């Protein structure tokens, strides 16, 4: 877009093919969002009218009467685009000929910054937190999204209404999960996700929560991260780590490294969860030495292989003219024998791990698995 627009997203896969689901969502969702936004603008403006760019400024006192309708129009355009894009994304996954999403899925936390407007759409348990300065000029953490867990009253009510079940296992009472009505599977630890079609008839949905916020000069940066970060670091700790990073371009990498250290300290016998981070700096500036100077963000990921060893990857090296690529997930054709991890180079100095043929996410190695076990059926269900 020609406007002052930045899109950021983090997508965390789960299940046997979760890494492929997350990759597909990462590649397709931003394009769908833009496409639906432009279509909505065209429809609202009608033929021969200039496109509404939605770049509304912050409302000043006394200006609400004059600017309110434009603000509402921008908000409704983005809301409609988000809802349609997420619906289209899930529909594409369901009909994808080569991607089995029956018991695999992905979270999504996505934001669009347009001028002083921040639009957010999210499903699952990945989270967005903002670092902002209070009246004393102290940095504070503001959580922008809600972790859509199955025990939230509205989510639990919907799931139970659709005959799904919500309960936690005895050995992890703090982790509510979604279960089929007729089988103690798959035990999904979130109430909304892309994919996971085995649970879509039973209350799990892919409709995003949408919200809009007007940014102020006090707002400094936004951190998007997968639950692997929030499982071991508080909102306040994350904001402190990012705000004290020696350079902005290193902020995401430093945060991911801090999360990895915390995993080893707090859960030394557990396999570390994947951690993916994007830091968006709201003034749009970066360090002079960074290639991201004009874009104002840094991102980093860390993955763990079957033995629990960390595999690092970040995209703070080179900028691409199209969508920025963050190799949080692995492509379908990168495979090797069990227990070995292939690290490949994409030609731009990026390295990312190949895919192992065996998948250990259901084997109870991690502290908290997104899924507990696969259902003991194909797609047939017993008669009630």
N, C-alpha and C positions, 0 to 999 in steps of 0.2 A: 504494500500500500504506500501511496505517496505521503500519507499523513505521518505525524509523529507517533508511530505505532510500534510497540514491541510485544511479541508473543513469547511466553515461556511455558514450559511444561515438564512434568516428571511423571513417568509411567512405570509402575512396578508390577511385573508379572508374577503369577503364581500358578501352580499346577504343572503337569508334565510338559506342557507346551507354552507355559507362561512367558518365557523369554521371547518366543516368536509372536505371541499376541501383543506384548508390549511394544515390540519393534514395529509391528504393523500399525498399531494405534499411533505411535510416534510419527510414522511416515505419512499417515493418511489424515489424521484428525485436524491438523492445522490447515490443510488445504480445504477440507470440507467446511471448516468454520469460516474461512475467508469467502468461499464460494456462496454459502448460504447468506452471509452478511451482504455481499454485493447484490444477490438476488432480492433480498428484502429491501435494500436501498432503492433498487430499480423500480420495484413494485410500488413503494411508497411515493417516490418522486414522480413517477409517470413519465411518459415520453416527452422529450424535449426539455426536461428540467435538469438542473445540475445535481449531481449526487450529493446527498447529505453526508458530511464527513464525520459527524459525531464528535468533533473536537471541541466540545463545549468547555468553557472555562469555569473555574470555581465560582459558585454563586456568591455575590456580595450581598450584604444586608440591603434590603430594599429592591434588589434586582430579581427576586424570585418570581414576581408577577410577569416580568418581561422574558426571562430566560427559562422559566419552568417548563414550558411545553417542549423546547428544544432538548432540555435535559431528559425529560420523559421519553422523547422520541429516540434519542441515542440509547437510552437504557432498554427500551422495548426492542429496538433493532438487534442489539447484542444478545438479549435474552432469547429472542426467537432463533437467532443464528446458533447459539449454544445448544438449545434444546434439539433443534433439527440436526445439527452436526453429530451430537452424541447418539441420537436415534439412528441416523444413517450409518454411523460407525459400527454399532452393534449389529445392525441388519447385515452389513457387509461381512462381518465376522461369522455370522450364523450361516451364510450361504457360501463362504469361502471354500473352494474345492479342495485345497491342500492344507488346510489348517484346522485341526481338531480342537474346538473350543468348548467341548461338552463339559469337561471338568477342568478347564484351564481358563484363565482370565487375566485382567490387568486393572489396576487402579488408574486414575488420571487426576492430576491437579494442574489446572491450566489458568493462566492469567493473561489479560491483554491490558497493556498500559497505553492509553490514547490521550495525549496531553496530560491534564490533571485528573483524568478519569481512570479508575482501575475496575476492570470487569473480571469476575472470577467464576469458573465453572469446575465442579469437582465431583468425583465419585470414589469410594473406597477410603483407605486410611492414610494416604499420603497427605501432607499438610503444608500450608503456607503460613508463614509468620513474618511480621514486619518489625523492623527496628526503627523506633521513632524517639525523638527527644521530647521530654516532658517540660513543664514550665520552669524547672530548675536546670534545664539543659542536660539532664541525665538520660542515658539511653534506656528505653523500656521496650519490652517485647509485647506485641499485639498479635494475638492469634486471629488470622483472617478466615480460616476455614474450620469446619467441624469434622472430626474423625467419624466417618459414618459406620459406626460399629452396630452389630445386631441388637445390642441391649438398649439403644436409645429408644425411648418410649414410642415415638412415631414409627421408627423402623420395625421394632418388635411387633407392634400392633398390625402393621401391614403384612409382615411375614406370617404371623399366626392366622390372620384372616385368610391367607392363601394356602393354609394347611401346612406350611413349613413349621419347623420347630426351632426354638432358640434355647440353648443351654450351654453351660461350660462343663468341661471334663473335670473329674475330681482332682486330678493332679495338676490342673492349671485353672483354678476357680476364677482367676482374673481375666480369662479370655473367653467371652461369649462367642458362640459359633452358630451357624445356620446348618440345619440338618434336614434331610428328606423326611417326609411323613412316615415312610415305611422302611427306613434303613438308617443306621447310625453312620451316615456318610453324607456329603463329603466333609462336613464340619468347616465351612467357610468362615473365616474370622472377620468378615465385613458384610455390610448389608447391601451395598451397591457396587457393581463392577461391570466392565466389559467382559463378554464371554460368559463362562460358567452357566451354560444353557441347561445343565441338569437341574439348576435351581430357579430358572427364570419363571417357571409355572408356580413356584412356591414362595414368591415374595421378594426375591432378589431382583433389583431393577438396574437399569443403566441410565436412568433420568438424572441429570446432574442437579446439584444444588447450585443456584446462581445468585450472585450478589454483586453489588456495585458500591464503590467507595470513592469519595473525592479526596484526593491526596493533598496534603499541605506541605509547606516548606519544612516542617518539622520531621516529616517522614523521610528516612534515610535510605533504606534498602528493604528488599523482600527476599526471603529464603524459601525456596520450595525444596522439599526433601521427602524421600520415601520413609516408611516407618522404621527402617533399620537405624535411622538417625534418632528419631523421636523415642525409640525404645530405651535408649541409653543416655540421652541428653535432654534437659528441659528446654523450654522455649527461651528462658532467660540465659541459659548457658550458651545456646546456639547464637543468640544475638550478641552476647559478649565476645564469643570467639570470632565472629565475622567482623564486628566493629573494631576489634583490636588486631586484626590481621595486618602484617607489615605492608602488604600491597593488596589492592583490590583484586588483581588478577589471580592472586594466590588464595583468596578467601575460601572458595569452595573446596579446594584441595586440602587446606588446613582443617576445615570442618570435618571432612570425610576422614582424615587421619585421626582427628580427635575422637570421632565415633568408633573407629576401629580399635583404638587404645581402650576405650571404655568397655567395649565388648569383651576384650581379653581380661580386663580387671573384674568386671561384674559377673561375667558368665564364662569362666575359663574352660569349662568342660563342654560348652556349646559351640556349634558352628555359627559363625557370624552371619547375620542377615546382610543381603546386598544393601548398599547405601548409594543413593544418587542425590546430588545436590545441584541446584541452580541458585546463584545469588544475582539478583537484579538491583543495580544501584540507581536510585531514582533521579539523580541529577544527570544521568547519562554519560558521566565522565569515567574514564579509567586511568590507570597509570600510563605515563608517557611511554614506558618500555613495552607496553602490552599491545598485541595485535588487535585486541578487542577495544581499542581506544574509543571508537565511535559508537560501539554498541552498549557499553556500560554493564556487561554481565560476565560472570565466570561460572563454569560448571565443572563438576568432577564426579566420578563414580568409583566405587570399589566393589568387586564381586569376590565371592569365595568359591573355591572348587570343592570337590568331594572330601578332601582331607582337611578342609577348613582354612587352607592357606589363602591369604588375600591376593587378589589380582587387581592391579590398579589400572585405571585409564582416565584420562581427562582430555578435554578438548580446548584447553587454554593455549594451544600452540598456533593454529592457523585458522583463518576465517575463510568461509566459503561464500560465494556470491548468492547461493540459494539458501535452503534451510540449514541451520547449524546442526551438525550431527554429533550426538553424544552416544558412544558405544556402550550404553547401559546393558544392551542385550545382544545376543549372538545370532548370526544368520543360520539358516537351516542347512546350508551346505558345508558348514565348518564342523567336521566331526572327527573323532579320533577314538582310540580304544579307551575303555573305562580306566580311570585312575590317572590318565595323562591329560594334560591341558595344553592345547595348542595356542600360542600367542602369535597373532598375525599382524602384519603391518598393512594399513590401507593405502599406502603410498604418500600419505601426508605426515608421516612421522607418528601417526596414531597407532596404538596397539590395543587389541581387544582379544578376549579369550575365545577359543573355539568351543563348540558344543560337544559335551560328552554324550556317548550313546546311552548310558544309563542315567536315570534321574533319581536323586536321593531325597527329594523334598518331602516325600511321604514316610520317610524312614525314622522320623522322630529324632533326628540329629540336632536340628535347630532348637533354640529355646522356645520359640513360638512359630509353628508352621501356619501358613495361611490356609492350608488344607490338611485334614487329618488322614483321610483315606479315600480311595476311589470307591464309588458305589459297586455293589456286587450284582450288577445287571448291565445290560447294554442300554437300550432305550425303552425296554418293555417294563411295565410295572404290574405288580399283582393286582388282581381284581379286589376292590374294597369288600 
